[in-house]
Amino acid sequence: MGKGNYIPVGYDVADYGGYYVEIDWDDPLFYEDLVSTVKEGLMARFASFYEVNDWAYGGKVILQNAIARVVVADNEYSLALYVVVPDTERYRYPELGKKNLPKYLEGLKEVLLANYPGKVRYRTGPWTSGVLRAAV
């Protein structure tokens, strides 16, 4: 994971979860490809998500629905992809968001593992992470 240890920031975060994808330094379009892949994969799995271009939680919000937002952020030597459940006047159902968070994270994990095998990590604690592997 490198020196970075991104987690979503903000007073209105009710819950979150996510993964880190190691950057392919040889591919100048890696960021754009990753964002496009995640958008297409999650919108195909969850019809309620739609594209946005917003900045929040210390990163760029690329997808959202009525209860959650998907954020991509720089994490020094990787890119962080998190699902954030907001708790604001606009997002008034944080409990429903928390209930659906595992489903959204599983969808994100499936998209990432299918497209970036061996490059997906998960947070294990401050400054540490583990490699996420697909079940065999």
Backbone as ProteinMPNN parsed JSONL, in Angstrom:
{"seq_chain_A": "MGKGNYIPVGYDVADYGGYYVEIDWDDPLFYEDLVSTVKEGLMARFASFYEVNDWAYGGKVILQNAIARVVVADNEYSLALYVVVPDTERYRYPELGKKNLPKYLEGLKEVLLANYPGKVRYRTGPWTSGVLRAAV", "coords_chain_A": {"N_chain_A": [[0.82, -1.182, 0.0], [2.091, 1.147, 0.406], [3.161, 4.417, 1.596], [0.836, 5.817, 1.896], [-2.42, 5.973, 3.39], [-5.203, 6.118, 2.9], [-8.413, 6.958, 4.025], [-11.886, 7.683, 3.902], [-12.748, 11.067, 4.621], [-14.597, 13.362, 6.629], [-17.279, 15.053, 8.239], [-19.762, 14.026, 7.878], [-19.776, 11.293, 7.359], [-21.237, 8.251, 7.654], [-20.616, 5.555, 7.455], [-18.183, 3.357, 5.886], [-16.203, 1.6, 3.432], [-13.642, -0.13, 1.62], [-11.163, -0.595, -1.03], [-7.742, -0.901, -2.219], [-5.944, -0.258, -5.161], [-3.087, -1.247, -6.789], [-1.0, 0.948, -8.552], [-0.395, 0.943, -12.023], [2.403, 1.9, -13.271], [3.425, 1.95, -15.816], [1.378, 2.401, -17.522], [-0.087, 5.066, -18.888], [-2.767, 5.742, -18.953], [-3.958, 4.545, -16.825], [-5.457, 5.452, -14.537], [-7.81, 6.572, -15.729], [-8.786, 4.284, -17.044], [-9.247, 2.563, -14.871], [-11.231, 3.984, -13.405], [-13.283, 4.058, -15.33], [-13.767, 1.294, -15.662], [-14.666, 0.572, -13.083], [-16.963, 2.184, -12.853], [-18.595, 1.182, -14.993], [-18.811, -1.526, -14.226], [-20.042, -1.444, -11.639], [-22.416, -0.016, -12.152], [-23.665, -1.804, -13.836], [-24.2, -3.877, -12.07], [-25.675, -2.687, -10.034], [-28.407, -0.974, -10.512], [-29.243, 1.439, -9.465], [-27.113, 3.187, -9.149], [-25.511, 6.091, -10.456], [-23.509, 8.137, -12.651], [-21.332, 10.684, -11.409], [-19.517, 13.746, -10.901], [-17.818, 14.866, -8.613], [-16.282, 16.371, -5.744], [-15.357, 15.133, -2.669], [-14.879, 13.906, 0.684], [-12.112, 13.742, 0.652], [-11.423, 12.853, -1.844], [-12.395, 11.964, -5.247], [-15.718, 11.782, -6.139], [-17.269, 9.334, -7.99], [-19.49, 7.813, -8.576], [-22.912, 7.55, -7.466], [-25.823, 6.939, -5.431], [-29.053, 7.029, -3.865], [-28.286, 6.382, -1.284], [-25.547, 5.899, -1.012], [-22.1, 6.6, -1.937], [-19.472, 6.366, -4.346], [-16.051, 6.627, -4.147], [-12.946, 7.675, -5.479], [-9.531, 7.922, -4.724], [-6.252, 9.349, -4.306], [-3.63, 7.379, -3.079], [-0.915, 7.525, -2.427], [1.007, 5.23, -3.527], [-0.917, 3.753, -4.681], [-4.359, 3.519, -5.775], [-7.181, 4.46, -4.041], [-10.361, 3.014, -3.606], [-13.431, 3.576, -2.453], [-16.552, 2.888, -0.862], [-18.848, 5.06, 0.364], [-21.06, 5.78, 2.958], [-23.106, 8.336, 3.391], [-24.289, 10.661, 5.901], [-26.37, 12.938, 5.893], [-28.496, 15.807, 5.362], [-29.295, 15.548, 2.751], [-28.762, 12.849, 2.247], [-30.565, 10.929, 3.829], [-30.866, 8.395, 4.916], [-29.016, 6.734, 6.508], [-28.915, 4.296, 7.89], [-30.074, 2.44, 6.166], [-28.199, 2.63, 4.142], [-25.934, 1.599, 5.503], [-26.808, -1.005, 5.827], [-26.821, -1.906, 3.196], [-24.177, -1.615, 2.477], [-22.285, -3.875, 2.677], [-23.101, -5.393, 0.43], [-22.601, -3.632, -1.699], [-19.824, -3.362, -1.424], [-19.013, -5.979, -1.941], [-19.723, -6.171, -4.639], [-17.973, -4.205, -5.694], [-15.542, -5.394, -5.042], [-15.665, -7.734, -6.65], [-15.614, -6.596, -9.233], [-13.082, -5.357, -9.208], [-11.296, -7.53, -8.69], [-11.753, -9.098, -10.951], [-10.68, -7.557, -12.949], [-8.197, -6.561, -12.118], [-6.321, -8.569, -11.078], [-4.336, -9.715, -8.356], [-3.474, -7.17, -7.746], [-5.047, -5.867, -5.97], [-5.73, -4.557, -2.819], [-6.493, -4.567, 0.725], [-7.383, -2.766, 3.646], [-5.717, -3.413, 6.67], [-5.04, -2.254, 8.984], [-3.603, 0.657, 10.625], [-1.366, 1.954, 8.333], [-0.944, -0.527, 7.158], [-1.709, -3.297, 4.969], [-3.433, -5.983, 3.269], [-3.205, -8.451, 0.651], [-5.82, -8.898, -1.588], [-7.413, -11.761, -2.637], [-8.954, -13.8, -5.107], [-11.469, -16.259, -4.471], [-10.805, -19.696, -4.858]], "CA_chain_A": [[0.0, 0.0, 0.0], [2.922, 2.342, 0.416], [3.043, 5.302, 2.746], [-0.52, 6.321, 1.997], [-3.367, 5.202, 4.175], [-6.438, 6.866, 2.692], [-9.767, 6.594, 4.425], [-12.736, 8.852, 3.651], [-12.814, 12.055, 5.688], [-15.763, 14.235, 6.594], [-18.133, 14.985, 9.413], [-21.037, 13.411, 7.533], [-19.59, 9.903, 6.965], [-21.869, 7.322, 8.588], [-19.89, 4.297, 7.355], [-17.432, 3.242, 4.647], [-15.366, 0.428, 3.225], [-13.079, -0.053, 0.29], [-9.988, -1.334, -1.444], [-6.659, -0.149, -2.837], [-5.452, -0.917, -6.37], [-1.721, -0.826, -7.09], [-0.92, 1.714, -9.79], [0.465, 0.452, -13.099], [3.143, 3.097, -13.659], [3.73, 1.877, -17.245], [0.157, 2.701, -18.27], [-0.45, 6.464, -18.616], [-4.225, 5.863, -18.856], [-4.414, 3.632, -15.777], [-6.504, 6.079, -13.725], [-9.036, 6.654, -16.519], [-9.27, 2.924, -17.265], [-9.768, 2.054, -13.602], [-12.494, 4.664, -13.117], [-14.258, 3.58, -16.308], [-14.072, -0.099, -15.335], [-15.471, 0.549, -11.856], [-18.279, 2.749, -13.168], [-19.358, 0.227, -15.801], [-19.069, -2.735, -13.447], [-21.011, -1.222, -10.558], [-23.718, 0.366, -12.702], [-24.272, -3.03, -14.371], [-24.653, -4.686, -10.934], [-26.615, -1.928, -9.207], [-29.052, -0.013, -11.42], [-29.501, 2.712, -8.797], [-25.945, 4.062, -9.234], [-25.347, 6.916, -11.643], [-22.238, 8.842, -12.681], [-21.214, 12.059, -10.942], [-18.167, 14.296, -10.917], [-17.884, 15.7, -7.415], [-15.154, 16.188, -4.827], [-15.759, 15.011, -1.267], [-14.229, 12.843, 1.47], [-10.693, 13.678, 0.322], [-11.248, 12.212, -3.145], [-13.355, 12.292, -6.293], [-16.908, 10.927, -6.167], [-17.496, 8.962, -9.389], [-20.827, 7.226, -8.654], [-23.717, 7.686, -6.255], [-27.26, 6.671, -5.468], [-29.724, 7.728, -2.767], [-27.78, 5.997, 0.036], [-24.094, 5.68, -0.976], [-21.276, 7.251, -2.959], [-18.219, 5.673, -4.625], [-14.991, 7.628, -4.182], [-11.587, 7.267, -5.835], [-8.594, 8.884, -4.132], [-4.833, 9.034, -4.357], [-3.132, 6.74, -1.869], [0.534, 7.48, -2.648], [1.436, 4.264, -4.542], [-2.097, 3.017, -5.122], [-5.581, 4.309, -5.814], [-8.188, 3.956, -3.108], [-11.745, 3.011, -4.068], [-14.241, 3.383, -1.268], [-17.987, 3.151, -0.852], [-19.119, 5.887, 1.534], [-22.463, 5.981, 3.321], [-23.199, 9.651, 4.024], [-25.38, 10.946, 6.832], [-26.627, 14.366, 5.765], [-29.884, 16.115, 5.038], [-29.542, 15.01, 1.409], [-28.701, 11.387, 2.379], [-31.231, 10.805, 5.127], [-31.109, 6.997, 5.274], [-27.725, 6.09, 6.744], [-29.083, 2.898, 8.333], [-30.278, 1.663, 4.942], [-26.892, 2.604, 3.497], [-25.088, 0.651, 6.236], [-27.324, -2.353, 5.544], [-26.441, -2.249, 1.826], [-22.74, -1.46, 2.28], [-21.606, -5.137, 2.33], [-23.469, -5.772, -0.94], [-21.862, -2.748, -2.598], [-18.409, -3.712, -1.323], [-18.83, -7.252, -2.642], [-19.747, -5.837, -6.062], [-16.718, -3.521, -6.001], [-14.483, -6.411, -4.97], [-15.771, -8.586, -7.839], [-15.154, -5.816, -10.385], [-11.64, -5.153, -9.108], [-10.574, -8.791, -8.84], [-11.886, -9.569, -12.327], [-9.909, -6.708, -13.856], [-6.872, -6.231, -11.584], [-5.919, -9.661, -10.177], [-3.031, -9.574, -7.715], [-3.152, -5.76, -7.5], [-6.064, -5.302, -5.085], [-5.372, -4.69, -1.405], [-7.492, -4.112, 1.686], [-6.798, -2.199, 4.87], [-5.672, -4.285, 7.846], [-4.762, -1.414, 10.143], [-2.825, 1.834, 10.269], [-0.173, 1.769, 7.519], [-0.779, -1.898, 6.689], [-2.774, -3.837, 4.135], [-3.253, -7.345, 2.789], [-3.583, -8.644, -0.744], [-7.133, -9.529, -1.771], [-7.341, -12.814, -3.649], [-10.234, -14.422, -5.454], [-11.644, -17.616, -3.979], [-10.561, -20.677, -5.914]], "C_chain_A": [[0.862, 1.243, 0.0], [2.694, 3.183, 1.654], [1.625, 5.791, 2.946], [-1.405, 5.409, 2.823], [-4.716, 5.9, 4.113], [-7.628, 6.179, 3.341], [-10.62, 7.844, 4.219], [-12.801, 9.77, 4.87], [-14.082, 12.888, 5.529], [-16.643, 14.008, 7.809], [-19.403, 14.188, 9.144], [-20.918, 11.953, 7.099], [-20.182, 8.993, 8.034], [-21.129, 5.988, 8.61], [-19.156, 4.261, 6.018], [-16.706, 1.911, 4.602], [-14.799, 0.499, 1.825], [-11.812, -0.842, 0.106], [-8.971, -0.385, -2.061], [-6.162, -0.936, -4.043], [-4.07, -0.349, -6.675], [-1.684, -0.169, -8.463], [0.027, 1.03, -10.768], [1.175, 1.668, -13.688], [3.478, 3.114, -15.147], [2.534, 2.245, -18.119], [-0.298, 4.126, -17.96], [-1.962, 6.675, -18.481], [-4.804, 4.999, -17.739], [-5.575, 4.211, -14.968], [-7.834, 6.092, -14.475], [-9.64, 5.273, -16.754], [-9.894, 2.339, -15.998], [-11.128, 2.673, -13.29], [-13.593, 4.178, -14.056], [-14.701, 2.158, -16.004], [-14.976, -0.197, -14.118], [-16.876, 1.084, -12.129], [-19.137, 1.735, -13.92], [-19.751, -1.005, -14.988], [-20.121, -2.541, -12.373], [-22.383, -0.816, -11.087], [-24.419, -0.843, -13.329], [-24.837, -3.895, -13.245], [-25.761, -4.004, -10.127], [-27.205, -0.793, -10.042], [-29.267, 1.357, -10.781], [-28.316, 3.675, -8.864], [-25.944, 4.841, -10.543], [-24.049, 7.718, -11.505], [-22.363, 10.263, -12.128], [-19.756, 12.48, -11.059], [-18.112, 15.331, -9.807], [-16.636, 15.435, -6.579], [-15.682, 16.182, -3.4], [-14.941, 13.9, -0.617], [-12.738, 12.697, 1.161], [-10.407, 13.002, -1.003], [-12.309, 12.665, -4.129], [-14.501, 11.284, -6.269], [-17.218, 10.634, -7.634], [-18.877, 8.351, -9.614], [-21.577, 7.535, -7.372], [-25.123, 7.188, -6.521], [-27.852, 7.369, -4.254], [-29.128, 7.435, -1.398], [-26.261, 5.839, 0.125], [-23.408, 6.42, -2.117], [-19.991, 6.444, -3.122], [-17.154, 6.734, -4.888], [-13.686, 6.981, -4.623], [-10.65, 8.354, -5.32], [-7.164, 8.395, -4.28], [-4.411, 8.449, -3.017], [-1.633, 6.483, -2.013], [0.905, 6.518, -3.778], [0.286, 3.374, -5.022], [-3.255, 4.005, -5.231], [-6.584, 3.655, -4.883], [-9.558, 4.057, -3.763], [-12.605, 2.636, -2.868], [-15.713, 3.625, -1.56], [-18.261, 3.875, 0.46], [-20.625, 5.997, 1.731], [-22.537, 7.322, 4.052], [-24.381, 9.729, 5.005], [-25.57, 12.462, 6.837], [-28.112, 14.567, 5.492], [-30.254, 15.554, 3.664], [-29.573, 13.475, 1.405], [-29.254, 11.027, 3.756], [-31.457, 9.377, 5.595], [-29.803, 6.256, 5.542], [-27.858, 4.631, 7.191], [-29.312, 1.98, 7.141], [-28.962, 1.555, 4.169], [-25.958, 1.611, 4.166], [-25.517, -0.788, 5.956], [-26.879, -2.821, 4.161], [-24.944, -2.179, 1.567], [-22.039, -2.78, 1.958], [-21.892, -5.598, 0.892], [-22.696, -4.918, -1.949], [-20.367, -3.075, -2.587], [-18.11, -5.025, -2.034], [-18.829, -7.017, -4.157], [-18.461, -5.156, -6.502], [-15.565, -4.511, -6.016], [-14.497, -7.295, -6.214], [-15.251, -7.86, -9.084], [-13.635, -5.684, -10.361], [-10.858, -6.442, -9.316], [-10.638, -9.331, -10.266], [-10.967, -8.809, -13.274], [-8.48, -6.408, -13.407], [-6.39, -7.317, -10.623], [-4.499, -9.455, -9.642], [-2.645, -8.152, -7.388], [-4.11, -5.1, -6.519], [-5.686, -5.602, -3.637], [-6.522, -4.192, -0.541], [-6.781, -3.668, 2.954], [-6.85, -3.22, 6.007], [-5.404, -3.505, 9.12], [-3.971, -0.208, 9.699], [-1.531, 1.439, 9.548], [0.02, 0.35, 6.999], [-1.964, -2.327, 5.827], [-2.439, -5.273, 3.777], [-3.688, -7.428, 1.352], [-4.906, -9.399, -0.802], [-7.007, -10.529, -2.9], [-8.727, -13.394, -3.882], [-10.288, -15.829, -4.883], [-11.466, -18.589, -5.139], [-11.531, -21.818, -5.815]], "O_chain_A": [[0.385, 2.311, -0.382], [2.111, 2.724, 2.636], [1.248, 6.146, 4.063], [-1.152, 4.209, 2.931], [-5.301, 6.234, 5.143], [-7.814, 4.969, 3.213], [-10.113, 8.958, 4.352], [-12.896, 9.305, 6.006], [-14.57, 13.086, 4.416], [-16.729, 12.898, 8.334], [-20.052, 13.724, 10.081], [-21.863, 11.414, 6.523], [-19.705, 8.957, 9.168], [-21.024, 5.355, 9.661], [-19.465, 5.041, 5.117], [-16.61, 1.197, 5.6], [-15.393, 1.112, 0.939], [-11.426, -1.647, 0.954], [-9.277, 0.764, -2.381], [-5.978, -2.15, -3.958], [-3.897, 0.863, -6.805], [-2.27, -0.677, -9.419], [1.114, 0.593, -10.391], [0.605, 2.383, -14.512], [3.783, 4.173, -15.694], [2.677, 2.385, -19.333], [-0.839, 4.376, -16.882], [-2.389, 7.696, -17.942], [-6.009, 4.749, -17.711], [-6.572, 3.524, -14.741], [-8.861, 5.679, -13.937], [-10.857, 5.103, -16.676], [-10.944, 1.698, -16.053], [-12.071, 1.959, -12.949], [-14.712, 3.914, -13.617], [-15.89, 1.852, -16.081], [-15.942, -0.961, -14.117], [-17.863, 0.498, -11.684], [-20.272, 1.463, -13.528], [-20.889, -1.467, -15.057], [-21.001, -3.386, -12.209], [-23.404, -1.225, -10.535], [-25.649, -0.894, -13.348], [-25.844, -4.576, -13.438], [-26.664, -4.66, -9.608], [-26.557, 0.233, -10.247], [-29.455, 2.342, -11.496], [-28.499, 4.875, -8.656], [-26.323, 4.325, -11.594], [-23.558, 7.949, -10.4], [-23.363, 10.947, -12.348], [-18.875, 11.652, -11.289], [-18.331, 16.521, -10.036], [-16.011, 14.382, -6.705], [-16.368, 17.111, -2.977], [-14.378, 13.051, -1.309], [-12.164, 11.632, 1.389], [-9.268, 12.616, -1.267], [-13.033, 13.629, -3.88], [-14.277, 10.078, -6.366], [-17.408, 11.554, -8.43], [-19.381, 8.372, -10.737], [-20.972, 7.756, -6.323], [-25.553, 7.037, -7.664], [-27.196, 8.231, -3.669], [-29.421, 8.149, -0.439], [-25.73, 5.662, 1.221], [-24.028, 6.807, -3.108], [-19.476, 5.897, -2.147], [-17.324, 7.615, -5.73], [-13.356, 5.875, -4.195], [-10.926, 9.546, -5.457], [-6.901, 7.195, -4.367], [-4.783, 8.955, -1.958], [-1.147, 5.382, -1.759], [1.103, 6.971, -4.906], [0.509, 2.364, -5.689], [-3.146, 5.166, -4.834], [-6.804, 2.445, -4.935], [-9.879, 5.062, -4.398], [-12.517, 1.528, -2.341], [-16.07, 4.455, -2.396], [-17.946, 3.366, 1.536], [-21.369, 6.271, 0.79], [-22.088, 7.437, 5.193], [-25.332, 8.952, 4.925], [-25.006, 13.172, 7.67], [-28.878, 13.607, 5.405], [-31.391, 15.136, 3.444], [-30.327, 12.874, 0.641], [-28.506, 10.845, 4.716], [-32.169, 9.16, 6.576], [-29.509, 5.26, 4.88], [-26.985, 3.817, 6.89], [-28.798, 0.862, 7.11], [-28.653, 0.504, 3.608], [-25.262, 0.86, 3.483], [-24.676, -1.682, 5.86], [-26.59, -4.002, 3.971], [-24.485, -2.646, 0.524], [-21.243, -2.805, 1.019], [-21.007, -6.133, 0.224], [-22.193, -5.439, -2.945], [-19.722, -3.062, -3.635], [-17.062, -5.164, -2.664], [-18.019, -7.604, -4.873], [-17.912, -5.482, -7.555], [-14.713, -4.468, -6.903], [-13.439, -7.576, -6.777], [-14.533, -8.447, -9.892], [-12.977, -5.879, -11.383], [-9.863, -6.451, -10.04], [-9.685, -9.952, -10.739], [-10.525, -9.353, -14.286], [-7.64, -6.039, -14.229], [-6.08, -7.019, -9.469], [-3.589, -9.074, -10.378], [-1.585, -7.929, -6.803], [-4.0, -3.902, -6.261], [-5.367, -6.735, -3.278], [-7.41, -3.485, -1.016], [-5.699, -4.157, 3.277], [-7.895, -3.814, 6.273], [-5.529, -4.045, 10.219], [-3.692, -0.059, 8.51], [-0.712, 0.691, 10.081], [1.076, 0.055, 6.44], [-3.067, -1.792, 5.943], [-1.308, -5.725, 3.958], [-4.448, -6.585, 0.875], [-5.078, -10.421, -0.137], [-6.548, -10.191, -3.992], [-9.555, -13.466, -2.973], [-9.268, -16.515, -4.818], [-11.919, -18.335, -6.256], [-11.479, -22.745, -6.623]]}, "name": "protein", "num_of_chains": 1, "seq": "MGKGNYIPVGYDVADYGGYYVEIDWDDPLFYEDLVSTVKEGLMARFASFYEVNDWAYGGKVILQNAIARVVVADNEYSLALYVVVPDTERYRYPELGKKNLPKYLEGLKEVLLANYPGKVRYRTGPWTSGVLRAAV"}
